[in-house]
Every structure is written in C-alpha cells, then in structure tokens.
Amino acid sequence: MIKYNKQSDKPLQPHPPISQKERFNPTPIAKSLETLVGKRIGLFFAELSKIPTLHLIDVLLLLSKETLYQVLQRISVRKVYEAMSLIPSDDATDFMQQVENIDKEYAKKLQTLMNAHERHEFFELSQYNEHQAGAYMEVEMLTATLDDTIEDVKNAIRLFRKDEPLSYIIKLFVTDRQRHLLATLHFSDLILFDASDTIRQVMQKLQPHHPLSILQTAPIEEVIRLFNEYDLSVLAVVDNDGLLKGRILFDDVYELIQDTHTDQVYKMAGVDDEAEEQSFYSAQRMRLLWLFVNLATILIASFVIESFKETIASYITLAVLLPLVAAIGGNAGMQAMTVTIRRISLGEINLSQARPVLKRESAIVLINGLSIALTVALITYLWFDDAMLSLVIGLAMFINLFVAGSIGALIPLLLKRIGIDPAIASSILLTTTSDIFGFFIFLFLASLILL
C-alpha cells in the first residue's frame, strides 16, 4: 500500500503554489526581527504577524535564543503548532528541541496539541545526537510495495503534495510489506508504464540496483561522503534490520556542509562558534582561553631560542632570518593540515588510510621545500654575501618544510583517532611543533656549521 508516513488528521489549509514557496527567503525577515527586538516592539510584532504560517518555522529557526524567547511570549501555541504541522519532520524536531532549551513550559503545551503519531515521531527523531545520520532524516516520503499500481502512486503524489507542501518529491521508495527497502525509482521512469501496471512489473522491466542507504546511527561524515561521492539528491535511512526509517535530502546535507565549514573556520582560529553566538562575556572568555594557549606555545619556542643565545650573539644575522624559518614552515604545515581536516570532515580518510595521505603530502612538500630552500638560499647569499649562511638557511628551510608538511597531515588523523576534534586542536599543535622544530634545526645547524 502506498504510504508517506504522515497522519492525515491535521486541519487542511490552503497552500501557495510551489513556485511561491521556493521564492520565499526567511533570512532577511529573521535579520529584520533581530534588529527590531527590544527596540521597536510594536513594529517587531507587526512584522512577525505578517509571516505566512507556512513559512513561520523557517523564520523562527534562524532567530537567536533571546529573540525566539521574545517571540514565544507573544505568539499563540496553536499558531506555532499549525506552522509545525506544515513542515518536514526533521525541521519540526529541530524547532521543538530549540523551544525545549529556552522555554520548557511552552514546549509542553506544544506537545499536548500533538496527536499520538506526532509525539512518537518527535521522540523517535530527537533520540539521535547531531553527529548521527538519524538526526538529519525526515519521515515524510512516498513508499510503495510491489503490488501497488502506477495509479496508486499517482494518487499518493496528489495527496502528498496537498498535505506536505514543503517536502520534496524526488524518488519513490519500494519496500516489502514489512518495510524492508528493496529499491528506489525515479518518478520520470514511471510515466513509461500503464496506470494498471504494478511496481513489481516496473522493477522487472527496469531491473534497478539495490539502492544506497545508511544506518540511522551512522556518523554524519559518512552521509556527507556518500552525497559527495555519488552526487545524490536523496539517501534512504534504514535500521539494523534494513527497515526503511526515513530519508535525508540534499538541502539538509548542503546546510550541514556549510555549517561544518563555518565551524572549522572558527575552530582553526581558536574561536568557539557557539560562544560567539552567546553573550559578550562568553565570547570574550573563550577567545582569552585560546590566546593563553597560544601564549604558552610561543613561550616554549622562545625558550628554544634562548638556549641558543650564544650562537645568535656570535652571528647576529641569524636573528634576522629566524621569523622566515617559522613563518614558511607554519604555512606549509597549515596547507597540509587544512586539506586533511577537510577530507576528514567529508569522511574520505581516517588513520588506517594515512599512508597514501602522508605519501602525497610528503611528495608535495619535498618539491615545494626544495624550491623554497633554493630561493631563500639565493636571496640570503645576495643579501648578506655569505655562502655558509646561505647553506644553513637552505638546509633548515628544506628540513623544516618537510617536517611541518608531514606533521600537518598526520596531526588531524591522530587527533581524530583518539576522539579529539581535529579542527580545534590541530592548529595549536602544528604551531608549536613547526615553530619549535624550525627554530631548533636552524640554530642547531648554525652552531654546527658557522661557529
């Protein structure tokens, strides 16, 4: 029997054409509300009242916690519930979890309006953490068994579009009567068959391959990898027994990739994105913490320099070239580290696959290191007219670039293996090792060759 996993006892409401929905952009409205809250309350709630029910949750999901709290104090529970009933289950679950975090009483009132199916759906979806595939799936989808006809599918599409105006119709999921996933079919393929033909006949003619699917408890990195590797628009989510539980759509994965990129940029700068969205003092304390961590690493590098102070005093030109060694080595390591973290976030590599990654990065830094070393040696010779100094800086630069590049690729893999976020810790470790090793090898070679 054709299904789309949604109870039909919600009040039916007229919905705008799909083209109007696609043109709606909640971002400028959310930004406008953020500007008005606490300043021009009358205008704030006037703008809020103009938002169509169909798009209300889209806007509320973009608001800060403080602004969302203000909205919930003035907007009726019934209106919010009606808006939730029109959106996909994953978005509704995200919104309910936000409401629970800022106003538990309001969340309880929303739950009392839900029917049994909706409450079960919410509790099932909310059991997954943000790192699991199940947290990003929606249960609204079209499914059919082998005995359903093309006419049954057409009728189901009409009902689905009527009751689920914001859900995409992409593929038909074919299951047995126990909901084991058997295949996925493009709707464009179905128009080649007669209305009386069954899905069984369609599959015999088309012979589709067993569809890609992912476990509901799988890491989200695996979801990203599958979407990137196979250029997917939708991915089925199943449980350990192969029963179809839901689907993950391309738009959720796109948003996830964007969020991941933003998170990595924050962390590699030593900034917590959640803290930045909270109070001034939370952001200030988090930044100060990482500044102290950076200060500690710089002090360690300073101790290395101090241990060679006699060498520097005897050959003062070394002090001029020290920043060059650290800066170039750090940049080479950062390049390798950034590429590795990016591939880890997409689920493309792990520590068991470290050998080809290290081999590739080592080859790159060897070639680049040789080029940079020869260039710096030549510049140093023309600058100071000292062949031995040129030899020292050339050797130090080559060795440091090779080590920094290799470490930059290896550190994220090791951190991931022991359960530490590579994005937030890799840059600190890389800075420490590249600076300390760079200073040491340069000054050690100088004391060995020049003195």
C-alpha positions as CSV (number, residue, x, y, z in Angstrom):
1,M,0.0,0.0,0.0
2,I,1.2,3.5,-0.9
3,K,2.3,5.5,2.2
4,Y,4.1,8.7,3.1
5,N,4.4,8.3,6.8
6,K,2.2,11.2,8.0
7,Q,-1.1,11.2,9.8
8,S,-3.9,13.0,7.9
9,D,-5.9,14.2,10.9
10,K,-4.3,17.7,10.8
11,P,-6.6,20.6,9.8
12,L,-6.2,21.1,6.0
13,Q,-5.2,24.6,5.0
14,P,-4.7,26.2,1.6
15,H,-1.1,26.3,0.5
16,P,0.6,28.6,-2.1
17,P,1.9,27.2,-5.3
18,I,5.3,25.6,-5.1
19,S,6.9,28.4,-7.1
20,Q,5.9,30.9,-4.4
21,K,7.3,28.7,-1.7
22,E,10.7,28.4,-3.5
23,R,10.9,32.2,-3.8
24,F,10.4,32.8,-0.1
25,N,13.6,33.7,1.7
26,P,13.4,33.6,5.6
27,T,16.9,35.1,6.2
28,P,16.1,38.8,5.6
29,I,13.0,38.5,7.7
30,A,14.9,36.9,10.6
31,K,17.6,39.6,10.4
32,S,14.9,42.3,10.4
33,L,13.3,40.8,13.5
34,E,16.7,40.6,15.3
35,T,17.1,44.3,14.6
36,L,13.7,45.3,15.9
37,V,13.5,43.2,19.1
38,G,13.9,45.1,22.3
39,K,13.9,48.4,20.4
40,R,10.7,48.8,18.4
41,I,8.4,46.2,20.0
42,G,5.3,47.3,18.1
43,L,6.9,47.0,14.7
44,F,8.6,43.8,15.8
45,F,5.3,42.0,16.4
46,A,3.7,43.7,13.4
47,E,6.4,42.2,11.1
48,L,6.0,38.8,12.9
49,S,2.3,38.8,12.3
50,K,2.9,39.2,8.5
51,I,4.8,36.0,8.1
52,P,2.7,33.3,6.4
53,T,2.0,30.3,8.6
54,L,3.7,28.1,6.0
55,H,7.0,29.8,6.5
56,L,6.8,30.8,10.2
57,I,9.1,28.0,11.5
58,D,11.6,28.7,8.7
59,V,12.0,32.2,10.2
60,L,11.9,31.2,13.8
61,L,14.7,28.6,13.3
62,L,17.0,31.4,12.2
63,L,16.4,33.6,15.3
64,S,18.8,33.8,18.3
65,K,17.7,32.2,21.6
66,E,16.9,35.6,23.1
67,T,14.8,36.7,20.1
68,L,13.0,33.4,19.9
69,Y,12.1,33.6,23.6
70,Q,10.5,37.0,23.0
71,V,8.5,35.6,20.1
72,L,7.2,32.7,22.1
73,Q,5.9,35.1,24.8
74,R,3.6,36.8,22.3
75,I,2.7,34.2,19.7
76,S,0.0,31.6,20.4
77,V,0.9,27.9,20.9
78,R,-1.9,27.0,18.5
79,K,-0.4,29.1,15.7
80,V,3.1,27.6,16.2
81,Y,1.6,24.1,16.3
82,E,-0.2,24.7,13.0
83,A,3.0,26.0,11.5
84,M,4.9,23.0,12.7
85,S,2.4,20.6,11.2
86,L,3.2,22.0,7.7
87,I,7.0,21.5,7.7
88,P,9.1,18.3,7.3
89,S,9.6,16.2,10.5
90,D,13.3,16.9,10.8
91,D,12.8,20.7,10.8
92,A,9.9,20.3,13.3
93,T,12.1,18.2,15.6
94,D,14.9,20.8,15.4
95,F,12.4,23.6,16.3
96,M,10.9,21.6,19.2
97,Q,14.4,21.0,20.6
98,Q,15.2,24.7,20.4
99,V,11.9,25.5,22.2
100,E,12.6,23.0,24.9
101,N,16.0,24.6,25.5
102,I,14.6,28.1,26.1
103,D,11.0,27.5,27.4
104,K,10.1,24.1,28.7
105,E,6.6,25.1,29.6
106,Y,5.9,26.3,26.0
107,A,7.3,23.0,24.7
108,K,5.0,21.0,26.9
109,K,2.0,23.0,25.6
110,L,3.0,22.2,22.0
111,Q,3.3,18.5,22.9
112,T,-0.2,18.5,24.3
113,L,-1.5,19.6,20.9
114,M,0.3,16.8,19.1
115,N,-1.5,13.6,18.2
116,A,-0.1,10.3,19.2
117,H,1.7,9.8,15.9
118,E,3.3,13.2,16.0
119,R,4.5,12.7,19.6
120,H,6.0,9.3,18.6
121,E,7.7,10.9,15.6
122,F,9.2,13.7,17.7
123,F,10.5,11.4,20.4
124,E,11.9,9.0,17.8
125,L,13.8,11.7,15.9
126,S,15.0,13.5,19.0
127,Q,16.9,10.4,20.3
128,Y,19.7,10.9,17.8
129,N,22.6,13.3,18.5
130,E,23.8,15.8,16.0
131,H,26.6,13.5,14.8
132,Q,24.3,10.7,13.7
133,A,22.5,10.3,10.4
134,G,19.1,9.9,12.0
135,A,19.2,13.5,13.3
136,Y,19.0,14.8,9.7
137,M,16.3,12.5,8.3
138,E,12.7,13.3,7.7
139,V,10.0,10.6,7.7
140,E,7.8,12.2,5.0
141,M,8.3,10.2,1.9
142,L,6.5,8.2,-0.7
143,T,6.8,4.4,-0.4
144,A,5.1,1.6,-2.4
145,T,5.0,-2.2,-2.2
146,L,5.5,-4.5,-5.2
147,D,1.7,-5.0,-5.5
148,D,0.9,-1.2,-5.8
149,T,0.0,0.1,-9.2
150,I,1.1,3.2,-11.1
151,E,-2.3,4.7,-10.5
152,D,-1.9,4.2,-6.7
153,V,1.4,6.1,-7.0
154,K,-0.3,9.0,-8.8
155,N,-3.0,9.3,-6.2
156,A,-0.4,9.2,-3.4
157,I,1.6,12.0,-5.1
158,R,-1.5,14.2,-5.2
159,L,-2.2,13.6,-1.5
160,F,1.4,14.1,-0.6
161,R,1.6,17.4,-2.4
162,K,-1.6,18.6,-0.7
163,D,-0.6,17.6,2.9
164,E,3.2,18.1,2.7
165,P,3.7,21.4,0.7
166,L,7.3,21.9,1.8
167,S,8.5,18.3,1.2
168,Y,10.4,17.5,-2.0
169,I,9.1,14.7,-4.2
170,I,12.3,13.1,-5.6
171,K,12.1,9.3,-5.6
172,L,9.7,6.5,-4.8
173,F,11.0,4.0,-2.2
174,V,10.0,0.5,-2.9
175,T,9.6,-1.8,0.1
176,D,8.1,-5.2,1.0
177,R,5.2,-5.3,3.4
178,Q,7.5,-5.3,6.4
179,R,9.1,-2.1,5.1
180,H,12.5,-3.6,4.1
181,L,14.0,-1.4,1.5
182,L,14.1,-3.0,-2.0
183,A,14.7,-0.2,-4.5
184,T,14.3,3.4,-5.4
185,L,12.6,4.6,-8.6
186,H,12.7,7.9,-10.4
187,F,9.2,9.2,-11.0
188,S,10.2,10.0,-14.5
189,D,10.6,6.3,-15.1
190,L,7.0,5.6,-14.1
191,I,5.4,7.6,-16.9
192,L,6.6,4.8,-19.3
193,F,4.1,2.4,-17.8
194,D,0.4,2.0,-17.9
195,A,-1.7,3.0,-14.9
196,S,-2.6,-0.6,-14.2
197,D,1.0,-1.8,-14.2
198,T,2.3,-2.8,-10.7
199,I,5.6,-1.8,-9.2
200,R,6.6,-5.4,-9.5
201,Q,6.3,-5.2,-13.3
202,V,8.1,-1.9,-13.3
203,M,11.1,-3.4,-11.4
204,Q,11.1,-6.5,-13.7
205,K,11.4,-4.2,-16.7
206,L,13.9,-1.6,-15.2
207,Q,15.8,-4.0,-13.0
208,P,17.1,-1.3,-10.6
209,H,20.1,-1.9,-8.5
210,H,19.8,-2.2,-4.7
211,P,19.7,1.4,-3.5
212,L,22.2,3.2,-1.4
213,S,21.2,3.5,2.2
214,I,22.7,4.4,5.5
215,L,22.1,3.3,9.1
216,Q,20.3,5.8,11.3
217,T,23.1,5.6,13.8
218,A,25.9,6.1,11.2
219,P,28.2,9.1,11.7
220,I,27.2,12.2,9.7
221,E,30.6,12.2,8.0
222,E,29.5,9.1,6.2
223,V,26.4,10.8,5.0
224,I,28.4,13.7,3.6
225,R,30.8,11.3,1.9
226,L,28.0,9.4,0.2
227,F,26.3,12.6,-1.1
228,N,29.6,13.9,-2.5
229,E,30.9,10.6,-3.9
230,Y,27.6,9.6,-5.7
231,D,26.2,13.1,-6.3
232,L,23.0,12.1,-4.5
233,S,19.8,14.1,-4.2
234,V,18.3,11.8,-1.5
235,L,19.5,9.0,0.7
236,A,17.5,6.3,2.4
237,V,17.9,5.8,6.1
238,V,17.4,2.2,7.5
239,D,17.8,0.5,10.8
240,N,20.0,-2.6,11.6
241,D,17.3,-4.9,10.1
242,G,17.1,-3.0,6.8
243,L,13.7,-1.4,7.6
244,L,13.2,2.0,5.9
245,K,13.1,4.7,8.6
246,G,13.3,7.9,6.6
247,R,15.3,9.9,4.1
248,I,18.0,12.6,4.1
249,L,17.7,15.3,1.4
250,F,20.4,17.2,-0.4
251,D,19.3,20.6,1.1
252,D,20.0,19.3,4.6
253,V,23.4,18.0,3.7
254,Y,24.3,21.2,1.9
255,E,23.4,23.2,5.0
256,L,25.4,20.7,7.1
257,I,28.5,21.1,4.9
258,Q,28.2,24.9,5.2
259,D,27.8,24.6,9.0
260,T,30.9,22.3,9.1
261,H,32.9,24.8,7.1
262,T,31.9,27.6,9.4
263,D,32.7,25.5,12.4
264,Q,36.1,24.6,11.1
265,V,37.0,28.3,10.3
266,Y,36.0,29.3,13.9
267,K,37.9,26.4,15.5
268,M,41.1,26.9,13.4
269,A,41.1,30.5,14.6
270,G,40.7,29.3,18.2
271,V,37.1,30.6,18.4
272,D,34.1,28.7,19.6
273,D,31.1,29.4,17.3
274,E,28.5,28.6,20.0
275,A,30.2,31.0,22.4
276,E,30.3,33.7,19.7
277,E,26.5,33.4,19.3
278,Q,26.0,33.8,23.1
279,S,26.9,36.7,25.4
280,F,29.7,39.1,25.1
281,Y,31.4,37.6,28.1
282,S,31.2,34.1,26.9
283,A,32.9,35.1,23.6
284,Q,35.5,37.1,25.5
285,R,36.4,34.2,27.9
286,M,36.6,31.6,25.1
287,R,38.9,33.8,23.0
288,L,41.1,34.6,26.0
289,L,41.5,30.9,26.8
290,W,42.9,30.2,23.3
291,L,45.1,33.3,23.5
292,F,46.6,31.9,26.7
293,V,47.2,28.6,24.9
294,N,48.9,30.4,22.0
295,L,51.0,32.3,24.5
296,A,52.2,29.1,26.1
297,T,53.3,27.7,22.7
298,I,55.1,30.9,21.9
299,L,56.9,30.8,25.2
300,I,58.1,27.3,24.5
301,A,59.5,28.4,21.2
302,S,61.2,31.4,23.0
303,F,62.9,29.0,25.4
304,V,64.4,27.2,22.4
305,I,65.8,30.5,21.0
306,E,67.1,31.4,24.4
307,S,69.1,28.1,24.6
308,F,71.0,29.2,21.5
309,K,71.5,32.8,22.6
310,E,75.3,32.5,22.4
311,T,75.1,31.3,18.8
312,I,72.8,34.2,18.0
313,A,75.1,36.7,19.8
314,S,78.1,35.4,17.8
315,Y,76.2,35.5,14.5
316,I,73.6,38.3,14.8
317,T,72.4,37.9,11.3
318,L,70.6,34.7,12.4
319,A,68.1,36.8,14.3
320,V,67.0,38.4,11.1
321,L,66.3,35.1,9.4
322,L,64.5,33.4,12.4
323,P,61.0,34.7,11.6
324,L,61.4,33.5,8.0
325,V,62.0,29.9,9.1
326,A,59.0,29.8,11.4
327,A,56.6,31.6,9.0
328,I,57.3,29.4,5.9
329,G,57.2,26.2,7.9
330,G,54.0,27.1,9.6
331,N,52.4,27.9,6.2
332,A,53.4,24.6,4.7
333,G,52.0,22.7,7.7
334,M,48.8,24.7,7.6
335,Q,48.3,23.8,3.9
336,A,48.6,20.1,4.6
337,M,46.5,20.3,7.8
338,T,43.7,22.2,6.1
339,V,43.4,19.7,3.3
340,T,43.5,16.8,5.7
341,I,40.8,18.2,8.1
342,R,38.6,18.9,5.1
343,R,38.9,15.3,3.9
344,I,38.3,14.0,7.4
345,S,35.1,16.1,7.7
346,L,33.8,14.6,4.5
347,G,34.6,11.1,5.7
348,E,37.1,10.5,2.9
349,I,40.0,9.4,5.1
350,N,40.9,8.1,8.5
351,L,44.1,6.9,10.3
352,S,44.0,3.5,8.6
353,Q,44.3,5.3,5.2
354,A,47.1,7.6,6.5
355,R,49.9,6.1,4.3
356,P,48.7,7.4,0.9
357,V,47.9,10.8,2.5
358,L,51.3,11.1,4.1
359,K,53.0,9.9,0.9
360,R,51.1,12.5,-1.2
361,E,51.8,15.4,1.2
362,S,55.4,14.4,1.7
363,A,55.9,14.4,-2.1
364,I,54.3,17.9,-2.3
365,V,56.4,19.4,0.5
366,L,59.6,17.8,-0.8
367,I,59.2,19.5,-4.2
368,N,58.0,22.8,-2.7
369,G,60.6,22.6,0.1
370,L,63.4,22.3,-2.4
371,S,62.1,25.2,-4.4
372,I,61.7,27.4,-1.4
373,A,65.0,26.4,0.1
374,L,67.0,27.2,-3.1
375,T,65.2,30.5,-3.4
376,V,65.8,31.6,0.2
377,A,69.4,30.4,0.0
378,L,70.0,32.5,-3.1
379,I,68.3,35.6,-1.6
380,T,70.3,35.2,1.6
381,Y,73.6,35.0,-0.4
382,L,72.7,38.1,-2.4
383,W,71.6,39.9,0.8
384,F,74.5,39.0,3.2
385,D,77.2,37.8,0.8
386,D,77.7,34.7,3.0
387,A,77.8,31.3,1.3
388,M,77.8,29.3,4.6
389,L,74.9,31.3,6.0
390,S,73.0,30.6,2.7
391,L,73.8,26.9,3.1
392,V,72.4,26.9,6.7
393,I,69.2,28.7,5.9
394,G,68.6,26.5,2.8
395,L,69.1,23.2,4.7
396,A,67.0,24.4,7.6
397,M,64.2,25.6,5.3
398,F,64.1,22.3,3.4
399,I,64.0,20.1,6.5
400,N,61.5,22.3,8.3
401,L,59.1,22.4,5.4
402,F,59.2,18.6,5.0
403,V,58.6,18.0,8.7
404,A,55.9,20.7,9.0
405,G,54.0,19.4,6.0
406,S,54.2,15.8,7.2
407,I,53.1,16.8,10.7
408,G,50.3,18.9,9.3
409,A,48.8,15.9,7.6
410,L,49.4,13.5,10.5
411,I,48.2,15.5,13.5
412,P,44.5,15.7,12.4
413,L,44.4,12.0,11.7
414,L,45.9,11.2,15.2
415,L,43.5,13.6,17.0
416,K,40.5,12.1,15.2
417,R,41.6,8.6,16.2
418,I,41.8,9.4,19.9
419,G,38.4,11.3,19.8
420,I,39.6,14.9,19.8
421,D,38.2,17.4,17.3
422,P,41.0,17.9,14.7
423,A,39.7,21.4,13.7
424,I,40.1,22.9,17.2
425,A,43.4,21.3,18.3
426,S,45.4,20.7,15.2
427,S,46.4,24.3,14.6
428,I,47.8,24.7,18.2
429,L,49.9,21.5,17.9
430,L,51.1,22.4,14.5
431,T,52.1,25.9,15.5
432,T,54.0,24.5,18.5
433,T,55.9,21.8,16.6
434,S,56.7,23.7,13.5
435,D,58.0,26.8,15.4
436,I,60.0,24.8,17.9
437,F,61.4,22.4,15.4
438,G,62.1,25.2,12.9
439,F,64.0,27.3,15.4
440,F,65.9,24.4,16.7
441,I,67.1,22.9,13.4
442,F,68.1,26.4,12.1
443,L,70.0,27.4,15.2
444,F,71.5,23.9,15.6
445,L,72.8,23.9,12.0
446,A,74.1,27.4,12.5
447,S,76.0,26.4,15.6
448,L,77.4,23.3,13.9
449,I,78.4,25.0,10.6
450,L,79.0,28.7,11.2
451,L,80.8,28.6,14.6
